[in-house]
Structure formats: structure tokens, C-alpha cells
Amino acid sequence: MPKNIPSLKPRELIKILEKGGCRFDREGKGDHCLYIRLTPESKHIVPIDMGAKEMSPAYVLRIFRQFGFTDEEIDQLLK
């Protein structure tokens, strides 16, 4: 499990996710935007709550996991 995952604002998280190969897919319901990550094995589509003031470390980790990032990839992206 990755150590030192910070609380992040939605825009900060999106910058990190885009660095990891995720991209905007479409608008969702309410304040949510759907982001997509294509890997050779699968396609991951995850909603991100853009209306949140700050996302807890547990929520940030859950988003990384939904996209299929490994612990090593998460550590690299957070550097």
C-alpha cells in the first residue's frame, strides 16, 4: 500500500491522473466528470466529484485503484 497519499483538490488529482495516462471522457451527472484510462488489458472509466473541496487520502487511493494503478505507479505519480 502506498505511503503518504495526500488530501487533494479535484483539479490537483486530475493533473496527476493525466500524467498517468487518464483523460477526460465526458460530463457525468451533477458535479461529476468521467475520466478514462485505457490499458492493453482493459478500459477504466471513473467518475470524479468536481464539487468536492478536498478529497481525503482514502478517497484518492480508491480512485487510483479504480483506474487500475499499481502501488509503484501511484508512488511515481505522487512524486
Gaussian input, Z-matrix of N, CA and C with variables (Angstrom, degrees):
# hf/3-21g

backbone

0 1
 N
 C     1     B1
 C     2     B2     1     A1
 N     3     B3     2     A2     1     D1
 C     4     B4     3     A3     2     D2
 C     5     B5     4     A4     3     D3
 N     6     B6     5     A5     4     D4
 C     7     B7     6     A6     5     D5
 C     8     B8     7     A7     6     D6
 N     9     B9     8     A8     7     D7
 C    10    B10     9     A9     8     D8
 C    11    B11    10    A10     9     D9
 N    12    B12    11    A11    10    D10
 C    13    B13    12    A12    11    D11
 C    14    B14    13    A13    12    D12
 N    15    B15    14    A14    13    D13
 C    16    B16    15    A15    14    D14
 C    17    B17    16    A16    15    D15
 N    18    B18    17    A17    16    D16
 C    19    B19    18    A18    17    D17
 C    20    B20    19    A19    18    D18
 N    21    B21    20    A20    19    D19
 C    22    B22    21    A21    20    D20
 C    23    B23    22    A22    21    D21
 N    24    B24    23    A23    22    D22
 C    25    B25    24    A24    23    D23
 C    26    B26    25    A25    24    D24
 N    27    B27    26    A26    25    D25
 C    28    B28    27    A27    26    D26
 C    29    B29    28    A28    27    D27
 N    30    B30    29    A29    28    D28
 C    31    B31    30    A30    29    D29
 C    32    B32    31    A31    30    D30
 N    33    B33    32    A32    31    D31
 C    34    B34    33    A33    32    D32
 C    35    B35    34    A34    33    D33
 N    36    B36    35    A35    34    D34
 C    37    B37    36    A36    35    D35
 C    38    B38    37    A37    36    D36
 N    39    B39    38    A38    37    D37
 C    40    B40    39    A39    38    D38
 C    41    B41    40    A40    39    D39
 N    42    B42    41    A41    40    D40
 C    43    B43    42    A42    41    D41
 C    44    B44    43    A43    42    D42
 N    45    B45    44    A44    43    D43
 C    46    B46    45    A45    44    D44
 C    47    B47    46    A46    45    D45
 N    48    B48    47    A47    46    D46
 C    49    B49    48    A48    47    D47
 C    50    B50    49    A49    48    D48
 N    51    B51    50    A50    49    D49
 C    52    B52    51    A51    50    D50
 C    53    B53    52    A52    51    D51
 N    54    B54    53    A53    52    D52
 C    55    B55    54    A54    53    D53
 C    56    B56    55    A55    54    D54
 N    57    B57    56    A56    55    D55
 C    58    B58    57    A57    56    D56
 C    59    B59    58    A58    57    D57
 N    60    B60    59    A59    58    D58
 C    61    B61    60    A60    59    D59
 C    62    B62    61    A61    60    D60
 N    63    B63    62    A62    61    D61
 C    64    B64    63    A63    62    D62
 C    65    B65    64    A64    63    D63
 N    66    B66    65    A65    64    D64
 C    67    B67    66    A66    65    D65
 C    68    B68    67    A67    66    D66
 N    69    B69    68    A68    67    D67
 C    70    B70    69    A69    68    D68
 C    71    B71    70    A70    69    D69
 N    72    B72    71    A71    70    D70
 C    73    B73    72    A72    71    D71
 C    74    B74    73    A73    72    D72
 N    75    B75    74    A74    73    D73
 C    76    B76    75    A75    74    D74
 C    77    B77    76    A76    75    D75
 N    78    B78    77    A77    76    D76
 C    79    B79    78    A78    77    D77
 C    80    B80    79    A79    78    D78
 N    81    B81    80    A80    79    D79
 C    82    B82    81    A81    80    D80
 C    83    B83    82    A82    81    D81
 N    84    B84    83    A83    82    D82
 C    85    B85    84    A84    83    D83
 C    86    B86    85    A85    84    D84
 N    87    B87    86    A86    85    D85
 C    88    B88    87    A87    86    D86
 C    89    B89    88    A88    87    D87
 N    90    B90    89    A89    88    D88
 C    91    B91    90    A90    89    D89
 C    92    B92    91    A91    90    D90
 N    93    B93    92    A92    91    D91
 C    94    B94    93    A93    92    D92
 C    95    B95    94    A94    93    D93
 N    96    B96    95    A95    94    D94
 C    97    B97    96    A96    95    D95
 C    98    B98    97    A97    96    D96
 N    99    B99    98    A98    97    D97
 C   100   B100    99    A99    98    D98
 C   101   B101   100   A100    99    D99
 N   102   B102   101   A101   100   D100
 C   103   B103   102   A102   101   D101
 C   104   B104   103   A103   102   D102
 N   105   B105   104   A104   103   D103
 C   106   B106   105   A105   104   D104
 C   107   B107   106   A106   105   D105
 N   108   B108   107   A107   106   D106
 C   109   B109   108   A108   107   D107
 C   110   B110   109   A109   108   D108
 N   111   B111   110   A110   109   D109
 C   112   B112   111   A111   110   D110
 C   113   B113   112   A112   111   D111
 N   114   B114   113   A113   112   D112
 C   115   B115   114   A114   113   D113
 C   116   B116   115   A115   114   D114
 N   117   B117   116   A116   115   D115
 C   118   B118   117   A117   116   D116
 C   119   B119   118   A118   117   D117
 N   120   B120   119   A119   118   D118
 C   121   B121   120   A120   119   D119
 C   122   B122   121   A121   120   D120
 N   123   B123   122   A122   121   D121
 C   124   B124   123   A123   122   D122
 C   125   B125   124   A124   123   D123
 N   126   B126   125   A125   124   D124
 C   127   B127   126   A126   125   D125
 C   128   B128   127   A127   126   D126
 N   129   B129   128   A128   127   D127
 C   130   B130   129   A129   128   D128
 C   131   B131   130   A130   129   D129
 N   132   B132   131   A131   130   D130
 C   133   B133   132   A132   131   D131
 C   134   B134   133   A133   132   D132
 N   135   B135   134   A134   133   D133
 C   136   B136   135   A135   134   D134
 C   137   B137   136   A136   135   D135
 N   138   B138   137   A137   136   D136
 C   139   B139   138   A138   137   D137
 C   140   B140   139   A139   138   D138
 N   141   B141   140   A140   139   D139
 C   142   B142   141   A141   140   D140
 C   143   B143   142   A142   141   D141
 N   144   B144   143   A143   142   D142
 C   145   B145   144   A144   143   D143
 C   146   B146   145   A145   144   D144
 N   147   B147   146   A146   145   D145
 C   148   B148   147   A147   146   D146
 C   149   B149   148   A148   147   D147
 N   150   B150   149   A149   148   D148
 C   151   B151   150   A150   149   D149
 C   152   B152   151   A151   150   D150
 N   153   B153   152   A152   151   D151
 C   154   B154   153   A153   152   D152
 C   155   B155   154   A154   153   D153
 N   156   B156   155   A155   154   D154
 C   157   B157   156   A156   155   D155
 C   158   B158   157   A157   156   D156
 N   159   B159   158   A158   157   D157
 C   160   B160   159   A159   158   D158
 C   161   B161   160   A160   159   D159
 N   162   B162   161   A161   160   D160
 C   163   B163   162   A162   161   D161
 C   164   B164   163   A163   162   D162
 N   165   B165   164   A164   163   D163
 C   166   B166   165   A165   164   D164
 C   167   B167   166   A166   165   D165
 N   168   B168   167   A167   166   D166
 C   169   B169   168   A168   167   D167
 C   170   B170   169   A169   168   D168
 N   171   B171   170   A170   169   D169
 C   172   B172   171   A171   170   D170
 C   173   B173   172   A172   171   D171
 N   174   B174   173   A173   172   D172
 C   175   B175   174   A174   173   D173
 C   176   B176   175   A175   174   D174
 N   177   B177   176   A176   175   D175
 C   178   B178   177   A177   176   D176
 C   179   B179   178   A178   177   D177
 N   180   B180   179   A179   178   D178
 C   181   B181   180   A180   179   D179
 C   182   B182   181   A181   180   D180
 N   183   B183   182   A182   181   D181
 C   184   B184   183   A183   182   D182
 C   185   B185   184   A184   183   D183
 N   186   B186   185   A185   184   D184
 C   187   B187   186   A186   185   D185
 C   188   B188   187   A187   186   D186
 N   189   B189   188   A188   187   D187
 C   190   B190   189   A189   188   D188
 C   191   B191   190   A190   189   D189
 N   192   B192   191   A191   190   D190
 C   193   B193   192   A192   191   D191
 C   194   B194   193   A193   192   D192
 N   195   B195   194   A194   193   D193
 C   196   B196   195   A195   194   D194
 C   197   B197   196   A196   195   D195
 N   198   B198   197   A197   196   D196
 C   199   B199   198   A198   197   D197
 C   200   B200   199   A199   198   D198
 N   201   B201   200   A200   199   D199
 C   202   B202   201   A201   200   D200
 C   203   B203   202   A202   201   D201
 N   204   B204   203   A203   202   D202
 C   205   B205   204   A204   203   D203
 C   206   B206   205   A205   204   D204
 N   207   B207   206   A206   205   D205
 C   208   B208   207   A207   206   D206
 C   209   B209   208   A208   207   D207
 N   210   B210   209   A209   208   D208
 C   211   B211   210   A210   209   D209
 C   212   B212   211   A211   210   D210
 N   213   B213   212   A212   211   D211
 C   214   B214   213   A213   212   D212
 C   215   B215   214   A214   213   D213
 N   216   B216   215   A215   214   D214
 C   217   B217   216   A216   215   D215
 C   218   B218   217   A217   216   D216
 N   219   B219   218   A218   217   D217
 C   220   B220   219   A219   218   D218
 C   221   B221   220   A220   219   D219
 N   222   B222   221   A221   220   D220
 C   223   B223   222   A222   221   D221
 C   224   B224   223   A223   222   D222
 N   225   B225   224   A224   223   D223
 C   226   B226   225   A225   224   D224
 C   227   B227   226   A226   225   D225
 N   228   B228   227   A227   226   D226
 C   229   B229   228   A228   227   D227
 C   230   B230   229   A229   228   D228
 N   231   B231   230   A230   229   D229
 C   232   B232   231   A231   230   D230
 C   233   B233   232   A232   231   D231
 N   234   B234   233   A233   232   D232
 C   235   B235   234   A234   233   D233
 C   236   B236   235   A235   234   D234

   B1=1.4526
   B2=1.5215
   B3=1.3266
   B4=1.4670
   B5=1.5222
   B6=1.3008
   B7=1.4646
   B8=1.5276
   B9=1.3177
   B10=1.4616
   B11=1.5195
   B12=1.3128
   B13=1.4580
   B14=1.5265
   B15=1.3343
   B16=1.4614
   B17=1.5267
   B18=1.3290
   B19=1.4586
   B20=1.5183
   B21=1.3156
   B22=1.4530
   B23=1.5184
   B24=1.3144
   B25=1.4586
   B26=1.5265
   B27=1.3280
   B28=1.4656
   B29=1.5274
   B30=1.3107
   B31=1.4760
   B32=1.5328
   B33=1.3365
   B34=1.4688
   B35=1.5254
   B36=1.3309
   B37=1.4634
   B38=1.5211
   B39=1.3206
   B40=1.4662
   B41=1.5229
   B42=1.3289
   B43=1.4727
   B44=1.5246
   B45=1.3207
   B46=1.4655
   B47=1.5218
   B48=1.3308
   B49=1.4599
   B50=1.5223
   B51=1.3264
   B52=1.4681
   B53=1.5222
   B54=1.3123
   B55=1.4603
   B56=1.5308
   B57=1.3379
   B58=1.4547
   B59=1.5160
   B60=1.3374
   B61=1.4575
   B62=1.5160
   B63=1.3097
   B64=1.4640
   B65=1.5215
   B66=1.3327
   B67=1.4590
   B68=1.5164
   B69=1.3338
   B70=1.4616
   B71=1.5226
   B72=1.3424
   B73=1.4584
   B74=1.5222
   B75=1.3441
   B76=1.4663
   B77=1.5236
   B78=1.3286
   B79=1.4573
   B80=1.5193
   B81=1.3144
   B82=1.4566
   B83=1.5164
   B84=1.3066
   B85=1.4579
   B86=1.5277
   B87=1.3071
   B88=1.4596
   B89=1.5187
   B90=1.3242
   B91=1.4683
   B92=1.5187
   B93=1.3095
   B94=1.4588
   B95=1.5297
   B96=1.3273
   B97=1.4579
   B98=1.5231
   B99=1.3194
   B100=1.4548
   B101=1.5192
   B102=1.3285
   B103=1.4642
   B104=1.5164
   B105=1.3242
   B106=1.4623
   B107=1.5239
   B108=1.3258
   B109=1.4654
   B110=1.5218
   B111=1.3156
   B112=1.4584
   B113=1.5194
   B114=1.3201
   B115=1.4603
   B116=1.5269
   B117=1.3224
   B118=1.4700
   B119=1.5327
   B120=1.3188
   B121=1.4620
   B122=1.5255
   B123=1.3395
   B124=1.4654
   B125=1.5229
   B126=1.3363
   B127=1.4590
   B128=1.5283
   B129=1.3297
   B130=1.4652
   B131=1.5216
   B132=1.3260
   B133=1.4609
   B134=1.5219
   B135=1.3330
   B136=1.4667
   B137=1.5290
   B138=1.3442
   B139=1.4689
   B140=1.5279
   B141=1.3194
   B142=1.4612
   B143=1.5150
   B144=1.3245
   B145=1.4584
   B146=1.5234
   B147=1.3198
   B148=1.4583
   B149=1.5358
   B150=1.3161
   B151=1.4616
   B152=1.5184
   B153=1.3234
   B154=1.4645
   B155=1.5230
   B156=1.3172
   B157=1.4593
   B158=1.5199
   B159=1.3255
   B160=1.4557
   B161=1.5199
   B162=1.3199
   B163=1.4618
   B164=1.5228
   B165=1.3227
   B166=1.4612
   B167=1.5266
   B168=1.3392
   B169=1.4645
   B170=1.5339
   B171=1.3303
   B172=1.4695
   B173=1.5278
   B174=1.3271
   B175=1.4642
   B176=1.5292
   B177=1.3268
   B178=1.4684
   B179=1.5281
   B180=1.3193
   B181=1.4633
   B182=1.5232
   B183=1.3296
   B184=1.4621
   B185=1.5327
   B186=1.3240
   B187=1.4658
   B188=1.5226
   B189=1.3341
   B190=1.4724
   B191=1.5265
   B192=1.3158
   B193=1.4673
   B194=1.5274
   B195=1.3355
   B196=1.4615
   B197=1.5232
   B198=1.3180
   B199=1.4599
   B200=1.5223
   B201=1.3253
   B202=1.4570
   B203=1.5111
   B204=1.3359
   B205=1.4567
   B206=1.5261
   B207=1.3222
   B208=1.4583
   B209=1.5345
   B210=1.3387
   B211=1.4660
   B212=1.5198
   B213=1.3336
   B214=1.4626
   B215=1.5184
   B216=1.3341
   B217=1.4672
   B218=1.5280
   B219=1.3281
   B220=1.4681
   B221=1.5257
   B222=1.3463
   B223=1.4624
   B224=1.5179
   B225=1.3349
   B226=1.4689
   B227=1.5373
   B228=1.3236
   B229=1.4573
   B230=1.5254
   B231=1.3167
   B232=1.4686
   B233=1.5260
   B234=1.3115
   B235=1.4780
   B236=1.5018
   A1=109.14
   A2=117.73
   A3=120.44
   A4=111.89
   A5=115.14
   A6=121.38
   A7=108.90
   A8=115.27
   A9=122.73
   A10=113.93
   A11=117.82
   A12=120.29
   A13=106.76
   A14=117.65
   A15=119.95
   A16=112.41
   A17=115.55
   A18=120.97
   A19=105.96
   A20=117.63
   A21=120.96
   A22=111.45
   A23=115.93
   A24=121.22
   A25=106.91
   A26=118.27
   A27=119.95
   A28=114.00
   A29=118.45
   A30=121.25
   A31=111.60
   A32=116.59
   A33=120.18
   A34=110.52
   A35=116.28
   A36=120.68
   A37=110.92
   A38=117.30
   A39=120.96
   A40=110.85
   A41=117.89
   A42=120.04
   A43=110.64
   A44=117.00
   A45=121.38
   A46=110.36
   A47=116.86
   A48=120.69
   A49=112.15
   A50=116.95
   A51=120.43
   A52=110.90
   A53=116.56
   A54=120.87
   A55=110.51
   A56=116.95
   A57=122.61
   A58=114.41
   A59=117.20
   A60=120.19
   A61=115.49
   A62=118.02
   A63=120.47
   A64=108.63
   A65=115.50
   A66=119.19
   A67=109.64
   A68=114.82
   A69=121.11
   A70=109.13
   A71=116.18
   A72=121.00
   A73=110.45
   A74=116.18
   A75=119.31
   A76=110.19
   A77=115.16
   A78=121.46
   A79=109.20
   A80=116.11
   A81=120.93
   A82=109.44
   A83=116.23
   A84=120.52
   A85=110.05
   A86=115.32
   A87=120.38
   A88=111.36
   A89=115.85
   A90=121.77
   A91=112.67
   A92=118.65
   A93=121.02
   A94=112.62
   A95=115.11
   A96=122.88
   A97=106.97
   A98=116.29
   A99=120.40
   A100=109.13
   A101=115.00
   A102=122.17
   A103=108.57
   A104=115.76
   A105=121.66
   A106=109.86
   A107=115.21
   A108=121.97
   A109=107.63
   A110=115.57
   A111=121.30
   A112=109.40
   A113=116.17
   A114=121.83
   A115=106.66
   A116=117.89
   A117=119.08
   A118=112.76
   A119=117.46
   A120=121.32
   A121=113.42
   A122=117.16
   A123=118.70
   A124=112.62
   A125=113.51
   A126=122.22
   A127=106.80
   A128=116.75
   A129=121.66
   A130=108.46
   A131=117.21
   A132=122.54
   A133=107.05
   A134=115.76
   A135=120.83
   A136=109.63
   A137=118.03
   A138=120.32
   A139=110.46
   A140=115.27
   A141=121.15
   A142=108.03
   A143=116.43
   A144=123.01
   A145=109.28
   A146=116.30
   A147=120.93
   A148=111.87
   A149=117.47
   A150=121.04
   A151=113.64
   A152=117.27
   A153=120.42
   A154=110.14
   A155=116.38
   A156=119.55
   A157=110.26
   A158=116.31
   A159=121.42
   A160=108.84
   A161=116.25
   A162=122.00
   A163=109.14
   A164=115.97
   A165=120.94
   A166=110.29
   A167=117.84
   A168=120.67
   A169=112.86
   A170=117.35
   A171=120.26
   A172=110.88
   A173=116.83
   A174=121.13
   A175=110.71
   A176=116.76
   A177=121.06
   A178=109.80
   A179=117.30
   A180=120.96
   A181=110.83
   A182=117.38
   A183=120.72
   A184=111.20
   A185=117.41
   A186=120.71
   A187=110.03
   A188=117.24
   A189=119.91
   A190=110.85
   A191=117.40
   A192=121.81
   A193=111.26
   A194=117.17
   A195=120.31
   A196=111.26
   A197=117.10
   A198=120.89
   A199=112.23
   A200=117.86
   A201=121.32
   A202=114.82
   A203=118.01
   A204=121.17
   A205=110.36
   A206=116.65
   A207=121.64
   A208=108.91
   A209=116.05
   A210=119.99
   A211=111.66
   A212=117.03
   A213=121.12
   A214=110.95
   A215=117.58
   A216=120.89
   A217=110.25
   A218=116.96
   A219=120.01
   A220=110.10
   A221=117.08
   A222=120.11
   A223=111.21
   A224=117.81
   A225=121.65
   A226=111.58
   A227=116.42
   A228=120.14
   A229=112.38
   A230=116.96
   A231=119.88
   A232=113.57
   A233=118.15
   A234=120.70
   A235=111.19
   D1=132.03
   D2=-178.70
   D3=-64.74
   D4=145.49
   D5=179.41
   D6=-99.69
   D7=157.81
   D8=172.35
   D9=58.95
   D10=45.66
   D11=172.92
   D12=-79.75
   D13=123.66
   D14=-176.73
   D15=-85.85
   D16=164.78
   D17=167.21
   D18=-73.76
   D19=137.36
   D20=-176.90
   D21=-131.99
   D22=149.41
   D23=169.98
   D24=-80.36
   D25=155.03
   D26=-177.45
   D27=-54.03
   D28=-42.65
   D29=-179.13
   D30=-64.48
   D31=-37.69
   D32=177.29
   D33=-64.85
   D34=-42.89
   D35=179.05
   D36=-62.97
   D37=-40.81
   D38=-179.24
   D39=-63.90
   D40=-40.26
   D41=177.34
   D42=-59.92
   D43=-41.31
   D44=179.24
   D45=-67.16
   D46=-43.60
   D47=179.88
   D48=-63.86
   D49=-39.38
   D50=178.41
   D51=-65.60
   D52=-33.68
   D53=174.91
   D54=-63.94
   D55=-28.21
   D56=-179.78
   D57=-91.05
   D58=5.53
   D59=175.83
   D60=101.51
   D61=5.24
   D62=177.09
   D63=-85.14
   D64=154.28
   D65=177.75
   D66=-144.82
   D67=158.28
   D68=179.25
   D69=-64.50
   D70=133.98
   D71=178.14
   D72=-105.18
   D73=-56.77
   D74=-179.41
   D75=-169.49
   D76=169.16
   D77=175.39
   D78=-74.46
   D79=142.43
   D80=175.90
   D81=-105.54
   D82=-161.94
   D83=178.55
   D84=-82.27
   D85=143.99
   D86=178.21
   D87=65.90
   D88=-129.76
   D89=-177.50
   D90=-92.49
   D91=12.73
   D92=-174.51
   D93=-93.17
   D94=143.22
   D95=171.42
   D96=-120.43
   D97=141.17
   D98=-179.77
   D99=-98.72
   D100=127.76
   D101=177.44
   D102=-113.54
   D103=149.78
   D104=-175.01
   D105=-125.30
   D106=144.54
   D107=173.20
   D108=-133.08
   D109=118.91
   D110=178.89
   D111=-97.40
   D112=127.54
   D113=173.97
   D114=-121.93
   D115=163.60
   D116=179.25
   D117=-58.08
   D118=-29.80
   D119=-177.81
   D120=-86.38
   D121=-33.07
   D122=-172.50
   D123=-160.21
   D124=178.70
   D125=177.52
   D126=-123.49
   D127=127.41
   D128=-179.14
   D129=-113.60
   D130=124.65
   D131=175.46
   D132=-119.80
   D133=123.58
   D134=-174.15
   D135=-130.70
   D136=131.86
   D137=174.61
   D138=-80.66
   D139=139.90
   D140=177.41
   D141=-122.68
   D142=128.42
   D143=-177.83
   D144=-78.73
   D145=104.01
   D146=-177.61
   D147=-78.31
   D148=-13.64
   D149=-179.25
   D150=-86.33
   D151=-6.65
   D152=-179.61
   D153=-71.08
   D154=138.66
   D155=177.04
   D156=-72.00
   D157=-46.29
   D158=178.45
   D159=-152.15
   D160=139.74
   D161=-177.79
   D162=-100.50
   D163=133.89
   D164=-178.33
   D165=-68.93
   D166=158.06
   D167=177.78
   D168=-55.68
   D169=-37.30
   D170=179.39
   D171=-65.18
   D172=-39.86
   D173=179.22
   D174=-68.41
   D175=-40.79
   D176=178.05
   D177=-61.77
   D178=-44.80
   D179=178.72
   D180=-62.30
   D181=-40.07
   D182=179.21
   D183=-62.23
   D184=-38.89
   D185=177.82
   D186=-64.98
   D187=-45.36
   D188=177.08
   D189=-57.67
   D190=-42.85
   D191=-179.54
   D192=-65.16
   D193=-39.52
   D194=178.97
   D195=-63.95
   D196=-31.36
   D197=176.80
   D198=-78.81
   D199=-10.66
   D200=177.57
   D201=86.49
   D202=20.44
   D203=177.77
   D204=-73.56
   D205=142.33
   D206=175.21
   D207=-84.77
   D208=168.17
   D209=178.17
   D210=-58.29
   D211=-41.21
   D212=-179.53
   D213=-65.07
   D214=-40.51
   D215=179.27
   D216=-66.33
   D217=-39.46
   D218=179.62
   D219=-64.21
   D220=-44.37
   D221=178.03
   D222=-59.96
   D223=-42.53
   D224=179.26
   D225=-62.66
   D226=-42.83
   D227=-177.89
   D228=-68.26
   D229=-30.91
   D230=-177.23
   D231=-85.73
   D232=-3.32
   D233=178.59
   D234=-74.33

